[in-house]
Amino acid sequence: MDKCYYKDFIEDEKQFYLHEAGFDDREEQLFRLRVYDGKTLEESAEIMDYCTRTIERINRKMKRKIMKAAPMYYRGVSSKYN
């Protein structure tokens, strides 16, 4: 089951994570597909021309980076993205 927690992000959070999470190019592309376009992992795999397993691995790395950056968002670092 593909749960997309990113769809609940407000625009400020989306911009914060794009700039502060330290995504590599593939992670950023997947983040944009998931957050802005609402694509599933399977749809993202097809668009990015990767197998689903690779996309799942990229997604896990992306989630770890989001979790690592999240405390900065709540400490007010995000105010520069308003």
Secondary structure, 3 states (H helix, E strand, C coil): CCCCHHHHCCHHHHHHHHHHCCCCHHHHHHHHHHHCCCCCHHHHHHHHCCCHHHHHHHHHHHHHHHHHHHHHHHCCHHHHHC
